[in-house]
Amino acid sequence: MKRFVIVGLGNFGSSVAEALYSRGHDVIAVDTDERAVDNIAPHCSRAAVGDGRQRETLEEVGAGEADAAVVSTGDDITASILATMALTDLGIENVYAKVISHNHARVMVRLGVTETVFPERESGYNLASRISEKGVLNYVRMARNLSVQELVVPDDWRGRTLRDLEVRAQFGVSVVGIHDTTNDEMIVPPDPDETLERTDTLLLAGPDDALEAVAELANETAT
């Protein structure tokens, strides 16, 4: 079990706190909004009303022993910066920060955060990727040159094997899993000699342009 401290309990911060707590971790949640603290209290180890920008406040709630922290202070960039500085002053090495713009992200990177998260941009990008291609069920951008998508098996691929299709050689993407939707079973890694069925979906990883090419093939061959 790890200890996490969440500073800022808007939709994003509260969701992270609840998800970590549901996985059995020790979660400390801090916000200046008493109502937000009351709402998250049943879903974390400790919820406290306080100023997460202050090192003293964070020390009082036990944040100094945390393995990692998440800063989610809404549109208040100054609060985001000060909370991050207070957390790093406590010796917390892994700090993840929600950002609201590219400039905000640049500042947080300069402060040495482990990772910045831009939920609105990422959600918009993923939605656009899904709805622009008929066969794409899920799409997650992992980095600038790597994304993962779940794709309905193209008609021309049904009844064939991954070894026969040579997907990586043909398209430059890797099939990292096969989702058998009839049993709701994800097979990772996939069997290269297993025949692909109509009820299967493929979990593909690779550059955006290569994934788009595969999705276009699925659209062209769809019946």
C-alpha positions as CSV (number, residue, x, y, z in Angstrom):
1,M,0.0,0.0,0.0
2,K,1.2,3.4,-0.9
3,R,0.4,6.9,0.5
4,F,-0.9,9.6,-1.9
5,V,-1.8,13.2,-1.2
6,I,-4.2,15.0,-3.4
7,V,-4.3,18.8,-3.4
8,G,-7.4,20.2,-5.0
9,L,-10.7,18.4,-5.0
10,G,-12.5,19.4,-8.2
11,N,-13.8,16.7,-10.6
12,F,-10.3,15.5,-11.5
13,G,-8.7,15.5,-8.1
14,S,-11.7,13.8,-6.5
15,S,-11.8,11.2,-9.2
16,V,-8.1,10.4,-8.7
17,A,-8.5,10.3,-4.9
18,E,-11.4,7.9,-5.1
19,A,-9.8,5.6,-7.7
20,L,-6.6,5.3,-5.6
21,Y,-8.5,4.7,-2.4
22,S,-10.6,2.0,-4.1
23,R,-7.3,0.2,-5.0
24,G,-6.4,0.0,-1.3
25,H,-4.0,2.9,-1.0
26,D,-3.7,5.4,1.8
27,V,-5.1,8.7,0.4
28,I,-5.0,12.1,2.0
29,A,-7.2,14.7,0.3
30,V,-6.8,18.5,0.9
31,D,-8.9,21.5,-0.3
32,T,-10.0,24.9,1.0
33,D,-13.6,24.1,0.0
34,E,-15.4,22.4,3.0
35,R,-18.1,21.0,0.8
36,A,-15.6,19.3,-1.5
37,V,-13.8,17.8,1.5
38,D,-17.1,16.5,2.9
39,N,-17.9,14.9,-0.4
40,I,-14.6,13.0,-0.7
41,A,-14.4,12.1,3.0
42,P,-16.1,8.6,2.6
43,H,-13.8,7.8,-0.3
44,C,-10.3,8.5,1.1
45,S,-8.3,7.8,4.2
46,R,-8.3,11.4,5.4
47,A,-9.9,14.5,4.1
48,A,-8.9,17.9,5.5
49,V,-9.9,21.5,5.0
50,G,-6.7,23.4,4.5
51,D,-4.5,25.4,2.2
52,G,-2.4,22.9,0.2
53,R,-0.1,25.7,-0.8
54,Q,1.3,25.8,2.7
55,R,4.0,23.4,3.7
56,E,2.8,23.5,7.4
57,T,-0.7,22.4,6.4
58,L,0.7,19.5,4.3
59,E,2.9,18.4,7.2
60,E,-0.1,18.5,9.6
61,V,-2.1,16.1,7.5
62,G,0.8,13.6,7.0
63,A,1.7,14.5,3.5
64,G,5.4,14.4,4.2
65,E,5.3,10.6,4.3
66,A,3.5,10.3,0.9
67,D,5.0,8.3,-2.0
68,A,3.5,10.7,-4.5
69,A,1.2,13.7,-4.8
70,V,-1.3,15.0,-7.3
71,V,-1.9,18.7,-7.7
72,S,-5.3,19.7,-9.1
73,T,-6.1,23.2,-8.3
74,G,-8.5,24.1,-11.1
75,D,-7.7,27.3,-13.0
76,D,-5.5,28.7,-10.3
77,I,-2.1,28.4,-11.8
78,T,-0.5,30.3,-8.9
79,A,-2.0,27.8,-6.4
80,S,-0.7,24.9,-8.6
81,I,2.8,26.3,-8.5
82,L,2.9,27.0,-4.8
83,A,1.4,23.6,-3.9
84,T,4.0,21.9,-6.0
85,M,6.8,23.8,-4.4
86,A,5.4,23.0,-0.9
87,L,5.2,19.3,-1.8
88,T,8.7,19.2,-3.2
89,D,10.0,21.0,-0.1
90,L,8.6,18.1,1.9
91,G,10.7,15.7,-0.1
92,I,8.0,14.2,-2.2
93,E,9.8,13.2,-5.4
94,N,6.8,12.2,-7.5
95,V,4.4,15.0,-8.1
96,Y,1.8,14.9,-10.8
97,A,0.1,18.2,-11.9
98,K,-3.1,18.9,-13.7
99,V,-2.6,21.7,-16.1
100,I,-4.9,24.0,-18.1
101,S,-2.7,25.2,-20.9
102,H,0.6,24.6,-22.6
103,N,2.3,27.5,-20.8
104,H,1.0,26.1,-17.5
105,A,2.6,22.7,-18.4
106,R,5.9,24.4,-19.3
107,V,6.0,26.1,-15.9
108,M,5.3,22.8,-14.1
109,V,7.9,21.0,-16.0
110,R,10.4,23.7,-15.0
111,L,9.5,23.0,-11.4
112,G,10.4,19.4,-11.9
113,V,7.0,17.7,-11.7
114,T,7.0,14.0,-12.7
115,E,4.2,14.4,-15.2
116,T,1.7,17.0,-16.3
117,V,-1.9,16.0,-17.2
118,F,-4.1,18.1,-19.5
119,P,-7.5,16.3,-19.2
120,E,-9.5,18.5,-21.5
121,R,-7.0,18.4,-24.3
122,E,-6.5,14.7,-24.0
123,S,-10.2,13.9,-23.8
124,G,-10.9,16.1,-26.9
125,Y,-8.1,14.5,-28.9
126,N,-9.2,11.0,-27.9
127,L,-12.8,11.7,-28.8
128,A,-11.9,13.2,-32.1
129,S,-9.8,10.1,-32.9
130,R,-12.6,7.7,-32.0
131,I,-15.4,9.5,-33.9
132,S,-13.4,10.2,-37.0
133,E,-12.8,6.5,-37.7
134,K,-15.8,4.1,-37.7
135,G,-14.0,1.0,-36.4
136,V,-12.2,2.6,-33.5
137,L,-13.7,1.8,-30.1
138,N,-11.2,3.4,-27.8
139,Y,-8.2,5.6,-28.3
140,V,-5.6,6.8,-25.8
141,R,-2.6,9.0,-26.6
142,M,0.3,7.9,-24.5
143,A,3.0,10.2,-25.7
144,R,3.8,12.5,-28.7
145,N,4.8,9.5,-30.9
146,L,2.8,6.6,-29.3
147,S,-0.9,5.9,-28.9
148,V,-3.0,2.9,-28.2
149,Q,-6.3,2.1,-29.9
150,E,-8.9,-0.6,-29.7
151,L,-10.1,-1.5,-33.2
152,V,-12.8,-3.8,-34.6
153,V,-11.1,-6.5,-36.7
154,P,-11.2,-5.5,-40.3
155,D,-13.3,-7.7,-42.5
156,D,-10.3,-8.8,-44.6
157,W,-8.5,-9.9,-41.5
158,R,-11.2,-12.2,-40.2
159,G,-10.3,-15.9,-40.4
160,R,-6.6,-15.1,-40.6
161,T,-3.8,-15.1,-38.0
162,L,-1.6,-12.3,-36.8
163,R,1.4,-14.3,-38.1
164,D,-0.1,-14.4,-41.5
165,L,-1.1,-10.7,-41.5
166,E,2.3,-9.4,-40.4
167,V,0.7,-6.3,-39.0
168,R,3.9,-4.8,-37.7
169,A,5.7,-5.2,-40.9
170,Q,2.8,-4.0,-43.0
171,F,1.7,-1.0,-40.9
172,G,4.3,-0.3,-38.3
173,V,2.0,-1.0,-35.3
174,S,2.0,-3.8,-32.7
175,V,-0.9,-5.9,-31.7
176,V,-0.5,-6.0,-27.9
177,G,-3.8,-7.7,-27.1
178,I,-6.9,-9.3,-28.5
179,H,-10.3,-8.6,-26.8
180,D,-12.6,-11.6,-27.1
181,T,-15.9,-9.8,-26.7
182,T,-17.9,-12.9,-26.4
183,N,-16.2,-13.8,-23.1
184,D,-15.0,-10.3,-22.3
185,E,-11.5,-11.6,-22.1
186,M,-8.4,-9.6,-23.0
187,I,-5.6,-11.9,-24.3
188,V,-2.2,-10.3,-23.6
189,P,0.1,-11.1,-25.3
190,P,-2.0,-12.5,-28.2
191,D,-1.4,-15.9,-29.8
192,P,0.1,-15.1,-33.3
193,D,-1.4,-18.4,-34.6
194,E,-5.0,-17.8,-33.3
195,T,-7.6,-17.1,-35.9
196,L,-9.2,-13.7,-35.7
197,E,-13.0,-13.8,-35.3
198,R,-15.7,-11.3,-36.1
199,T,-16.3,-10.8,-32.4
200,D,-12.7,-9.9,-31.6
201,T,-11.2,-6.4,-31.3
202,L,-7.5,-5.6,-31.5
203,L,-5.5,-3.5,-29.1
204,L,-2.9,-1.8,-31.2
205,A,0.0,0.4,-30.2
206,G,2.1,2.6,-32.5
207,P,2.5,6.1,-34.0
208,D,-0.7,8.1,-34.7
209,D,-0.3,8.0,-38.5
210,A,0.2,4.3,-38.6
211,L,-2.8,3.7,-36.4
212,E,-4.9,5.9,-38.6
213,A,-3.8,3.9,-41.6
214,V,-5.1,0.7,-40.0
215,A,-8.4,2.4,-39.0
216,E,-8.9,3.6,-42.6
217,L,-8.4,0.0,-43.8
218,A,-11.1,-1.2,-41.3
219,N,-13.5,1.5,-42.7
220,E,-12.8,0.5,-46.3
221,T,-13.5,-3.1,-45.7
222,A,-16.4,-2.7,-43.3
223,T,-19.6,-4.4,-44.5
